[in-house]
Amino acid sequence: MNFSVPVGNGHIVEYIGNFFTGAEQLKADGAIIFQRFRESEEQIYDYGPVRNEFVIGTNDPIKVALEIDRPFFYRGIRPYTYRVFADGKLLHEVTGF
């Protein structure tokens, strides 16, 4: 799953994920915020949504959150739901691999 979302005044949040290998990368304005090459054991057995929060911008900071909701059963063959929030408001939601 790959997507990018415009946030605030000219900021862009980009998510790049490989469903097969578990590698994922989260970028804000081209800078890497979060990177992981595979799911850790504790994430495999954690059935709640995964949430990454960070702040972008210096003059007018925006609190951004990426939430990944993984299904409880058959999570390896079912799509995930990805949500992007800015200052608590839902900006983007997509479901897929």
DSSP file (Angstrom, degrees, kcal/mol; ACC not computed):
  #  RESIDUE AA STRUCTURE BP1 BP2  ACC     N-H-->O    O-->H-N    N-H-->O    O-->H-N    TCO  KAPPA ALPHA  PHI   PSI    X-CA   Y-CA   Z-CA
    1    1 A M              0   0    0      0, 0.0    16,-2.0     0, 0.0     2,-0.4   0.000 360.0 360.0 360.0 124.7    0.0    0.0    0.0
    2    2 A N  E     +A   16   0A   0     14,-0.2     2,-0.3     2,-0.0    14,-0.2  -0.998 360.0 147.8-129.8 131.5    1.4    3.3   -1.0
    3    3 A F  E     -A   15   0A   0     12,-2.2    12,-3.0    -2,-0.4     2,-0.4  -0.989  27.4-151.8-156.4 159.1   -0.3    6.7   -0.6
    4    4 A S  E     -A   14   0A   0     -2,-0.3    10,-0.2    10,-0.2    -2,-0.0  -0.990  10.2-164.4-134.2 145.7    0.5   10.3    0.0
    5    5 A V  E     -A   13   0A   0      8,-3.0     8,-2.7    -2,-0.4     2,-0.3  -0.993  19.9-128.9-132.8 126.7   -1.7   12.9    1.7
    6    6 A P  E     -A   12   0A   0      0, 0.0     2,-0.4     0, 0.0     6,-0.3  -0.617  29.8-170.4 -74.0 133.5   -1.4   16.7    1.6
    7    7 A V  E  >  -A   11   0A   0      4,-3.2     4,-1.2    -2,-0.3    55,-0.1  -0.990  45.0 -37.9-129.2 125.4   -1.5   18.1    5.2
    8    8 A G  T  4 S-     0   0    0     -2,-0.4     2,-1.3     2,-0.2    49,-0.0  -0.267 116.6  -5.4  65.7-145.5   -1.7   21.8    6.1
    9    9 A N  T  4 S-     0   0    0      1,-0.2    -1,-0.1    -3,-0.0     0, 0.0  -0.656 131.9 -37.7 -91.7  84.4    0.1   24.4    4.1
   10   10 A G  T  4 S+     0   0    0     -2,-1.3     2,-0.3     1,-0.3    -1,-0.2   0.480  97.4 134.6  84.0   3.3    2.2   22.5    1.6
   11   11 A H  E  <  -A    7   0A   0     -4,-1.2    -4,-3.2    45,-0.1     2,-0.4  -0.624  37.1-159.3 -84.7 145.6    3.2   19.5    3.8
   12   12 A I  E     -A    6   0A   0     -2,-0.3    17,-3.1    -6,-0.3     2,-0.5  -0.992   6.4-160.3-129.3 128.5    3.0   16.0    2.4
   13   13 A V  E     -AB   5  28A   0     -8,-2.7    -8,-3.0    -2,-0.4     2,-0.4  -0.926  15.4-169.9-105.7 129.4    2.8   12.8    4.4
   14   14 A E  E     -AB   4  27A   0     13,-2.8    13,-3.2    -2,-0.5     2,-0.4  -0.970   9.4-165.9-126.3 134.2    3.7    9.7    2.5
   15   15 A Y  E     -AB   3  26A   0    -12,-3.0   -12,-2.2    -2,-0.4     2,-0.5  -0.978   4.4-176.4-119.6 131.0    3.3    6.0    3.5
   16   16 A I  E     +AB   2  25A   0      9,-2.7     9,-2.5    -2,-0.4     2,-0.4  -0.984  14.0 168.2-126.9 118.3    5.1    3.2    1.6
   17   17 A G  E     - B   0  24A   0    -16,-2.0     2,-0.6    -2,-0.5     7,-0.2  -0.989  28.9-151.8-136.2 142.4    4.3   -0.3    2.8
   18   18 A N     >  -     0   0    0      5,-3.0     4,-2.4    -2,-0.4     5,-0.3  -0.944   8.4-165.3-111.4 109.6    5.0   -3.8    1.4
   19   19 A F  T  4 S+     0   0    0     -2,-0.6    -1,-0.1    78,-0.6     5,-0.0   0.827  86.1  52.0 -64.8 -33.5    2.3   -6.2    2.7
   20   20 A F  T  4 S+     0   0    0      1,-0.2    -1,-0.2    77,-0.1    -2,-0.0   0.930 122.0  26.5 -72.6 -46.3    4.2   -9.3    1.7
   21   21 A T  T  4 S-     0   0    0      2,-0.1    18,-0.2    17,-0.0    -2,-0.2   0.684  98.3-126.5 -92.2 -19.7    7.5   -8.5    3.5
   22   22 A G     <  +     0   0    0     -4,-2.4     2,-0.2     1,-0.3    16,-0.2   0.434  58.8 144.9  86.8  -0.6    6.2   -6.2    6.2
   23   23 A A        +     0   0    0     -5,-0.3    -5,-3.0    14,-0.2     2,-0.3  -0.496  22.0 172.2 -71.6 138.6    8.6   -3.4    5.4
   24   24 A E  E     -BC  17  36A   0     12,-3.2    12,-2.6    -7,-0.2     2,-0.3  -0.995  18.0-168.2-149.1 154.3    7.1    0.1    5.8
   25   25 A Q  E     -BC  16  35A   0     -9,-2.5    -9,-2.7    -2,-0.3     2,-0.5  -0.998   5.9-160.0-145.5 136.4    8.3    3.7    5.7
   26   26 A L  E     -BC  15  34A   0      8,-3.0     7,-3.2    -2,-0.3     8,-1.7  -0.981  15.9-175.6-121.1 125.0    6.6    6.9    6.8
   27   27 A K  E     -BC  14  32A   0    -13,-3.2   -13,-2.8    -2,-0.5     2,-0.4  -0.910  15.7-164.7-122.6 147.4    7.8   10.2    5.4
   28   28 A A  E >  S-BC  13  31A   0      3,-2.4     3,-1.8    -2,-0.3   -15,-0.2  -0.977  84.0 -16.7-129.6 119.1    6.8   13.8    6.0
   29   29 A D  T 3  S-     0   0    0    -17,-3.1   -16,-0.1    -2,-0.4     3,-0.1   0.837 128.7 -54.7  54.5  36.5    8.0   16.4    3.5
   30   30 A G  T 3  S+     0   0    0    -18,-0.4     2,-0.4     1,-0.3    -1,-0.3   0.232 113.3 116.0  86.6 -13.3   10.5   13.8    2.1
   31   31 A A  E <  S-C   28   0A   0     -3,-1.8    -3,-2.4     1,-0.0     2,-0.4  -0.736  71.9-115.1 -91.2 136.9   12.2   13.1    5.5
   32   32 A I  E     +C   27   0A   0     -2,-0.4    -5,-0.3    -5,-0.2     3,-0.1  -0.573  36.3 171.7 -74.3 122.8   11.9    9.6    7.0
   33   33 A I  E     +     0   0A   0     -7,-3.2     2,-0.3    -2,-0.4    -6,-0.2   0.795  69.2   8.3 -95.3 -40.2    9.8    9.7   10.2
   34   34 A F  E     +C   26   0A   0     -8,-1.7    -8,-3.0    18,-0.0    -1,-0.4  -0.998  62.4 177.2-148.0 138.9    9.5    6.0   10.8
   35   35 A Q  E     +C   25   0A   0     -2,-0.3     2,-0.3   -10,-0.2   -10,-0.2  -0.985   3.6 168.8-147.5 135.0   11.0    2.9    9.1
   36   36 A R  E     -C   24   0A   0    -12,-2.6   -12,-3.2    -2,-0.3     3,-0.1  -0.995  22.1-158.1-145.8 142.3   10.6   -0.8    9.8
   37   37 A F  S    S-     0   0    0     -2,-0.3     2,-0.3     1,-0.3   -14,-0.2   0.658  77.4  -4.7 -98.6 -18.1   11.7   -3.8    7.8
   38   38 A R  S    S-     0   0    0    -16,-0.2    -1,-0.3   -14,-0.1     2,-0.2  -0.967  83.1 -85.0-164.1 162.3    9.4   -6.4    9.3
   39   39 A E        -     0   0    0     -2,-0.3     2,-0.1   -18,-0.2   -16,-0.0  -0.512  43.8-127.8 -73.6 137.1    6.8   -6.7   12.1
   40   40 A S     >  -     0   0    0     -2,-0.2     4,-1.7     1,-0.1     3,-0.4  -0.348  26.0-105.0 -77.6 166.1    8.2   -7.5   15.5
   41   41 A E  H  > S+     0   0    0      1,-0.2     4,-1.4     2,-0.2     5,-0.1   0.877 120.4  53.9 -61.9 -38.6    6.9  -10.4   17.5
   42   42 A E  H  4 S+     0   0    0      1,-0.2     4,-0.4     2,-0.2    -1,-0.2   0.830 108.1  50.4 -68.2 -29.1    5.0   -8.2   19.9
   43   43 A Q  H  4 S+     0   0    0     -3,-0.4     3,-0.4     2,-0.2    -1,-0.2   0.814 103.7  59.0 -75.5 -29.3    3.2   -6.5   16.9
   44   44 A I  H  < S+     0   0    0     -4,-1.7    -2,-0.2     1,-0.2    -1,-0.2   0.887 113.9  37.2 -64.3 -37.1    2.2   -9.9   15.5
   45   45 A Y  S  < S+     0   0    0     -4,-1.4     2,-0.7     2,-0.0    -1,-0.2   0.408  95.2  95.5 -97.4   2.2    0.3  -10.7   18.7
   46   46 A D        -     0   0    0     -3,-0.4     4,-0.0    -4,-0.4    -4,-0.0  -0.845  52.1-174.6 -92.6 117.7   -1.0   -7.2   19.3
   47   47 A Y        +     0   0    0     -2,-0.7    -1,-0.1     2,-0.0    23,-0.1   0.418  50.7  92.3 -98.8   2.2   -4.5   -7.0   17.8
   48   48 A G  S    S-     0   0    0      1,-0.2    22,-0.2    21,-0.1     2,-0.1  -0.337  89.6 -76.2 -85.3 174.5   -5.3   -3.4   18.3
   49   49 A P        -     0   0    0      0, 0.0     2,-0.5     0, 0.0    20,-0.2  -0.397  41.9-126.7 -69.1 148.4   -4.6   -0.6   15.8
   50   50 A V  E     -D   68   0B   0     18,-2.8    18,-3.2    -3,-0.1     2,-0.4  -0.840  28.0-168.2 -95.5 131.2   -1.1    0.6   15.3
   51   51 A R  E     -D   67   0B   0     -2,-0.5     2,-0.5    16,-0.2    16,-0.2  -0.981  12.1-171.8-129.6 125.3   -0.7    4.4   15.7
   52   52 A N  E     -D   66   0B   0     14,-2.7    14,-2.7    -2,-0.4     2,-0.4  -0.971  12.3-170.9-113.8 122.7    2.3    6.6   14.8
   53   53 A E  E     +D   65   0B   0     -2,-0.5     2,-0.3    12,-0.2    12,-0.2  -0.913  14.5 150.8-117.1 141.9    2.1   10.2   15.9
   54   54 A F  E     -D   64   0B   0     10,-2.7    10,-3.2    -2,-0.4     2,-0.4  -0.965  36.4-118.4-158.0 168.5    4.4   13.1   15.0
   55   55 A V  E     -D   63   0B   0     -2,-0.3     2,-0.3     8,-0.2     8,-0.2  -0.948  23.6-169.3-117.8 133.9    4.5   16.8   14.5
   56   56 A I  E     +D   62   0B   0      6,-2.3     6,-2.8    -2,-0.4   -45,-0.1  -0.910  47.8  37.9-120.3 152.6    5.3   18.6   11.2
   57   57 A G        -     0   0    0     -2,-0.3     5,-0.1     4,-0.2   -49,-0.0   0.188  54.5-140.4  90.5 149.2    6.0   22.3   10.6
   58   58 A T  S    S+     0   0    0      2,-0.1    -1,-0.0     3,-0.1    -2,-0.0   0.765  94.9  41.5-111.1 -44.5    7.8   24.9   12.7
   59   59 A N  S    S+     0   0    0      1,-0.3    -2,-0.1     0, 0.0     0, 0.0   0.943 136.2  14.1 -71.3 -47.9    5.8   28.1   12.4
   60   60 A D  S    S-     0   0    0      2,-0.0    -1,-0.3    -4,-0.0    -2,-0.1  -0.763  89.7-151.0-127.4  83.0    2.4   26.5   12.6
   61   61 A P        -     0   0    0      0, 0.0     2,-0.5     0, 0.0    -4,-0.2  -0.244   6.2-157.2 -63.6 141.9    3.0   22.9   13.9
   62   62 A I  E     -D   56   0B   0     -6,-2.8    -6,-2.3    -5,-0.1     2,-0.7  -0.980  11.9-137.8-120.5 126.1    0.5   20.2   12.9
   63   63 A K  E     -D   55   0B   0     -2,-0.5    24,-3.4    -8,-0.2    25,-0.4  -0.761  28.1-171.2 -84.7 117.1    0.0   17.0   14.9
   64   64 A V  E     -DE  54  86B   0    -10,-3.2   -10,-2.7    -2,-0.7     2,-0.4  -0.870   7.9-171.9-113.6 141.6   -0.3   14.1   12.4
   65   65 A A  E     -DE  53  85B   0     20,-2.3    20,-2.9    -2,-0.4     2,-0.5  -0.999  10.9-159.2-134.8 134.9   -1.2   10.5   13.2
   66   66 A L  E     -DE  52  84B   0    -14,-2.7   -14,-2.7    -2,-0.4     2,-0.5  -0.967  15.0-168.2-110.1 124.2   -1.1    7.5   11.0
   67   67 A E  E     -DE  51  83B   0     16,-3.0    16,-2.7    -2,-0.5     2,-0.6  -0.955   7.1-165.6-117.3 129.3   -3.3    4.7   12.2
   68   68 A I  E     -DE  50  82B   0    -18,-3.2   -18,-2.8    -2,-0.5     2,-0.7  -0.960   5.3-162.0-116.1 115.9   -3.2    1.1   10.8
   69   69 A D  E     - E   0  81B   0     12,-3.2    12,-2.2    -2,-0.6   -21,-0.1  -0.871   9.3-165.9-101.9 112.7   -6.1   -1.1   11.7
   70   70 A R        -     0   0    0     -2,-0.7    10,-0.1   -22,-0.2     5,-0.1  -0.796  24.4-109.6-101.3 139.3   -5.3   -4.7   11.2
   71   71 A P        -     0   0    0      0, 0.0     4,-0.2     0, 0.0     7,-0.1  -0.275  17.7-134.9 -66.1 152.9   -8.0   -7.4   11.1
   72   72 A F  S    S+     0   0    0      2,-0.1     3,-0.4     1,-0.1     2,-0.3   0.949  86.3  45.8 -73.6 -51.3   -8.2   -9.9   14.0
   73   73 A F  S    S-     0   0    0      1,-0.2    -1,-0.1     2,-0.1     5,-0.0  -0.744 124.4  -1.1 -98.8 143.0   -8.6  -13.1   12.1
   74   74 A Y  S >> S+     0   0    0     -2,-0.3     3,-1.6     1,-0.1     4,-0.6   0.870  72.4 167.6  52.7  45.4   -6.6  -14.1    9.0
   75   75 A R  T 34  +     0   0    0     -3,-0.4     3,-0.2     1,-0.3    -1,-0.1   0.699  66.9  63.7 -66.8 -18.6   -4.6  -10.9    9.0
   76   76 A G  T 34 S+     0   0    0      1,-0.2    -1,-0.3     3,-0.0    -2,-0.1   0.682 113.9  30.9 -77.1 -16.7   -2.1  -12.2    6.5
   77   77 A I  T <4 S+     0   0    0     -3,-1.6    -2,-0.2     2,-0.1    -1,-0.2   0.305 106.5  80.8-123.7   7.3   -4.8  -12.5    3.8
   78   78 A R  S  < S-     0   0    0     -4,-0.6    18,-0.1    -3,-0.2    -4,-0.0  -0.888  82.2-104.4-115.9 148.5   -7.2   -9.7    4.7
   79   79 A P        -     0   0    0      0, 0.0     2,-0.2     0, 0.0    18,-0.2  -0.278  28.6-132.2 -70.2 154.2   -6.7   -6.0    3.8
   80   80 A Y  E     - F   0  96B   0     16,-2.0    16,-2.4   -10,-0.1     2,-0.5  -0.655  12.7-129.2 -97.8 158.6   -5.7   -3.4    6.4
   81   81 A T  E     -EF  69  95B   0    -12,-2.2   -12,-3.2    -2,-0.2     2,-0.4  -0.958  21.3-162.7-111.2 126.9   -7.4    0.0    6.9
   82   82 A Y  E     -EF  68  94B   0     12,-3.4    12,-2.3    -2,-0.5     2,-0.4  -0.910   7.4-175.6-111.9 133.2   -5.1    3.0    7.0
   83   83 A R  E     -EF  67  93B   0    -16,-2.7   -16,-3.0    -2,-0.4     2,-0.5  -0.991  11.2-158.5-130.6 138.5   -6.2    6.4    8.4
   84   84 A V  E     -EF  66  92B   0      8,-2.5     7,-3.2    -2,-0.4     8,-1.4  -0.973  13.0-172.0-116.1 126.5   -4.3    9.7    8.5
   85   85 A F  E     -EF  65  90B   0    -20,-2.9   -20,-2.3    -2,-0.5     2,-0.4  -0.901   9.7-165.9-115.8 144.8   -5.4   12.4   11.0
   86   86 A A  E >  S-EF  64  89B   0      3,-2.4     3,-1.8    -2,-0.4   -22,-0.2  -0.979  80.8 -16.4-130.5 120.1   -4.2   16.0   11.3
   87   87 A D  T 3  S-     0   0    0    -24,-3.4   -23,-0.1    -2,-0.4     3,-0.1   0.855 130.3 -52.9  52.7  38.5   -4.9   17.8   14.6
   88   88 A G  T 3  S+     0   0    0    -25,-0.4     2,-0.4     1,-0.2    -1,-0.3   0.386 113.7 116.1  84.3  -3.2   -7.5   15.1   15.4
   89   89 A K  E <   -F   86   0B   0     -3,-1.8    -3,-2.4     1,-0.0     2,-0.4  -0.839  69.9-117.4-103.3 136.0   -9.4   15.4   12.1
   90   90 A L  E     +F   85   0B   0     -2,-0.4    -5,-0.2    -5,-0.2     3,-0.1  -0.558  38.0 167.6 -71.2 122.4   -9.6   12.5    9.7
   91   91 A L  E     +     0   0B   0     -7,-3.2     2,-0.3    -2,-0.4    -6,-0.2   0.766  62.4  12.0-102.3 -36.3   -8.0   13.5    6.4
   92   92 A H  E     -F   84   0B   0     -8,-1.4    -8,-2.5   -87,-0.1     2,-0.4  -0.998  54.0-179.6-150.4 136.9   -7.6   10.2    4.5
   93   93 A E  E     +F   83   0B   0     -2,-0.3     2,-0.3   -10,-0.2   -10,-0.2  -0.989  11.7 165.3-140.0 131.2   -8.9    6.6    4.9
   94   94 A V  E     -F   82   0B   0    -12,-2.3   -12,-3.4    -2,-0.4     2,-0.4  -0.995  20.0-152.8-144.9 146.5   -8.0    3.8    2.5
   95   95 A T  E     +F   81   0B   0     -2,-0.3     2,-0.3   -14,-0.2   -14,-0.2  -0.977  45.3  84.6-121.4 133.5   -8.4    0.0    2.8
   96   96 A G  E      F   80   0B   0    -16,-2.4   -16,-2.0    -2,-0.4    -2,-0.1  -0.990 360.0 360.0 168.2-169.7   -6.2   -2.4    0.9
   97   97 A F              0   0    0     -2,-0.3   -78,-0.6   -18,-0.2   -77,-0.1   0.366 360.0 360.0 -98.7 360.0   -2.9   -4.4    0.7
